[in-house]
Amino acid sequence: MLIFLTGSWQSNAQMPYASGASNQYLLNQPIDISEDFMNFTNTYFVADQLNSFDPQTGSGQVTWKRHVYQTRQAFNNMLAFLQPVDGNEFPGVEYEADPTLPFSIEFVSPKAFRIQMKTGKELNEDEPSLMLVDGFAPKDDSWEYSKMEGGHQYKSEFGAVIIRENPWHLEIYDADGKLLTKTLNREDNNVTYTPIMPFSYVRRSSDYSRSMSATFSLSPGEKIFGCGESFKGLNKRGQKVVLWTDDANGVQNESMYKPIPFFMSSRGYGMFMHTSTPITCDFGKYYNAATNLMIGDEKLDLFVFLGEPKDILDEYTNLTGKPSMPPLWSFGLWMSRITYFSEEDGRQVANQLRENKIPSDVIHFDTGWFENDWRCDYQFSKSRFDDPVDMISDLKEQGFQTCLWQLPYFVPKNELFQEILDKELYVKNAKGNLPYEDAVLDFSNQATVDWYQEKIAGLLKQGVSVIKVDFGEAAPASGIYASGKTGFYEHNLYPLRYNKAVAEITKEVTGDAIIWARSTWAGSQRYPLHWGGDAANTNTAMAGTLRAGLSMGLSGFSFWSHDIGGFVLKTPEELYRRWTPFGMLTSHSRTHGAPPKEPWEYGKDFQDEFRKSVNLKYTLMPYIIAQAKECTEKGLPMMRALFVEYPDDAGSWLIDNEYLFGSDILVAPLFEEIAPRDVYLPDGEWIDYQTGETYTKGWHSITPGELPVIMLVKKGTVVPHIKLAQSTKDMDWSTVELKVFGKSAERIQTKVYLPNGDSIKTIALKRDGDSYKIAENPYSNVKFKISLVE
């Protein structure tokens, strides 16, 4: 982090604040603000001591000591260190060299608290936040205060926070008194020769703007997870992560469509950086014992959560929102390619799905349903769609919902372009003109939202069920928005505003708050669902896709999907075979990308295998929707890292190429043609869903069964199934089969959730000789059949 180069290194003094780091040279290149913390021309203020504190309100004042960088050469090695300096303002009596500024701690729940620190005067500080589910954080009074020598302690049944006065430190403990992490002060640098950025803020010499550097300790063996849909290593320890919404152009890059300013530690805490500014997180990359959260905001607003992964996800989503339950049909197969161009295309693919007995629930029309491909005007092509309303109605009778693509950018040839300019619905540049050649809708302007929702409503009223909320990552960084803020604050918030606008009008018109979106920010999980971007058609892209889904699930998102087989080129048949069951064992399943994607285009043998994978998902639908409903209540992901369910299993924290589909089914996709593959199993006995073979905890080399995927169920688990139907609307929910995997306890149970039901209900079974029978059935209108898998 604090490595200095000469010659090519240059200050960003000439760069406007909203443009970010000095090496930015491509439009919408992610802003890495870490360079601002390596700049000799800037001034740094280090948190020094607690000047005053009122324990009843949790508010006080912290004094910040002024520093600048100075160099030291030793044996032909040059390092730069922060050194205290006097003030340099004139007249000096008007300005503090070492400012004393507000600090507060508030308690959100028995497992969560909030730290706020300011670097200067803040206006409009009581504005509701779009990221918080109710606009504001709740308050909790269960933490007990006690004064201690040299500091203050707050304690709940789940942990404790100690505020040290001089030097100022914040220490976070679990319920057993173990130190989880603490802030790092300048004095902590004395233990090493490496110059570490302490807990501080920077004041840029270029424009006097300020940003925070919240620095916390890392412990040996500690692992970090989250930060959104990250395609790199699942464990972020040792990585530098830039949180800036970007069109990643793939799933193997360090940039992200879906950055989320939240992470959790294997040590038992999580943190949410409540801001929409650019953030650069250094999780021990520069110095392995320090997490450095470099936050572009002029204040620090940091929520801390305590507990195991499930607790942390529940607390975080209590604050930022949990998703509504998606409609049943959304869990079926979405058939798509880029693109179906006509009514004839749509009707033909629907008919062939039914003729070939491939279950499916959605037909998606991508970029080609307009008169001009990609030119989004919200109008079906008159030359290629004779009667779109009639087509949509007929598709629904066949059991298909219709999904339409669109985006929030308008090219000059679009007939809506001039209207958007005339009504000033676009993001402006500093001169009031367009920052780009396209007009980008400004969703911080309520007039824009109203205009846009009217267009979307027109499609929904024609019978369309869901809108693809594509793009959204390129809101101008230097733009001026109706909110009164620049893109420095609005760029990352843009996907959340975009997701919200479409989800709310869809809910209003259709009753379902569902979208199919690519970009996100904190809070977007309230508006399901999202998919993983433009994957290459390769093994490494398939593996990167899984890591992304796991990381997304560890960032508060319950539902997530991906383009089965990859997006960019025609999918190689062998890869498509392996990717299909992986895609079906994801909460939502869509084939999409360069044509062909339809299974019959690959021949009968492939189509037969494809059908078996889809059939598997459709027969598992009772299990899937019960798990999904629980996810909406607890903030859990459907695609789940092993350690979420097995936090005490050390091996589970190391696995990034397997996952739990819900709580009970373990899935290990085949990322290469070679089989068998090595699979790690957590505690317990596991039964292969396809072969019936039983495995114990640890590593195993497993050969897949009929489908090219490893799929295991923990012994003693009851997995509800339903009779196969070609559409979810034709499913018979009056009879559900309960498959019991292995004889175990005398009494076992499972959860069942019926479509449009009010709540999950528990079905209890008891041993009856060599099998089981129903002990408790709260559903009088459902017959449960029991089968035993051994």
C-alpha angles and dihedrals in degrees: 000000000000101000116130128207128192130213104024094035113100137176120255090225091118092050120091113243094247091053093065129200124024095243094060108119108147127073110268093000105164114270111239104192094185089097089067087065092054099052123117092203095059129085122231128206116201122204102249116166144347103255098186137350138188108203093197094060096026090229132124146130131278123201115222120205117221117238140170132189120270126179131232125194121204123173093338094313120116124203132172123223134184111250129185116254138177123254119281101197125114127251087030096199090065097059135051116238089200106028124210109218140177122280127178142174121203130181119231100177137338087278101039141056138174130229119200126183129171130210096196145335112334124199126198090018094154095061114131114253121235088209094061117077094232097026092253136054119254122244128235127193100187097099114101120221127216131173115232133183108285095359154021132268132204118188138186131174088267102048149315141254122209122195112201115206107207114051094015112243135162115211123191122203136182125233091273093055096255114148107241099181141325139199117267118232129193090263089060086068090070092081093065141036090225112102106236125191105241127209099297149117131246127225110202118225090211097067109349091249117145138218134185130241108197106190123193134175124258121209129217110279093010115147129201126210138178131036091145133279097352117173096196127079112330091227105067094198106123094021135108109220122196113204105208123125108246141166092248093193090217145006101264100066134100091237120082141216087204115036114171122193093226134094140167132214129221084229092073109269140090133198133209117197100210101211140091096217123108112284130194116196119196106194099190095308096124096028117013096216097055138070109203115194106194104193122188094213121104089232135042116239107173128169117201124199127195131208143045121327094272091051093049094049091048092050094045093050092044084062102039099027143268123244124257116242110272117230118269094248091060090068091061127086118296109208114206148139134177091290151001104186104189151025087256090057092050096047092045096052091046091051093047092050089055095041091050091044095237108151113234139157108186136050111196124203109201129189097327106069092091123080088255118040111250093004100120110209099142091242126117112236108265092208095053105030113058095184115355093181091055090046093051090048092050091048090053090053087055090051099260129128118205124235124191131200124226140147138207098242121093123202119217092253092056110109088226093056097088093043090055090051095045092051092042093234094144137091109261134212124228091280093050092254132113115291090207135026086255124068109241115205114242105223091183085073112081090207088059092049091050092049093046096045089052089058092048092045090055090061094043090051088056087062102269109148105198140013125220105231096205128180117356095150097104105066102150111268091207094039126123113230134201088246087071092247133108127240089268085080101021103046096076092037091055096084091051092052090045094048091047095050094054097040094051097049090045090053091048095051104032104020092239120104094207134133136164103228139171106194129055148166132192108309096028089108086078087071109055136232136044135167133208108252135238107341121188117240094251141106092248091052090051090053091046089051092057093048088051092051092048091048091048090052090051088055098062102274118130098184129047138150142184141206103274109230094011130277115245106070139005105301114247106245096235092051091047089054092057097039095052099070089043088054093048091051090059122091092253127023128206132164107210141150142069111357141299104048098142109105096225088063088069097053138262098292092053092044091053091052092044090052092052091055092049091045088054092058094046093051089048092054096112090055092044098051094043089053091045092052091052090049090057090053098046105029092245126149122242088217099056133188109234094244092062088072096027108038092154093056105091093200092057091067091061100054122099101154099062133051146183115250097213114327102306113037119074115204128194111182120208107246093180135038088244115099144221102051132197114257128187116214124197125220118321137033120303129204121208107239092214105036103025092229116146125227133185132219117301138039122338136173103228130188114211122241126227093319118059096245137082111239123174135176124206114249112261094030122132113212116192117220135183134209112273117264131176092234133021089239089064096050117124106225093178089086125043125178117220111206111200112204107213130337110275132137124020089243125033135166144199137196123245128188120184120212110275090006122150098231147353113272130201124235113201124206130190132200116268108181109293093350142035136256134197114278099172127016117175090182111084091179097052127079114209120206118197128213130173124224114199 
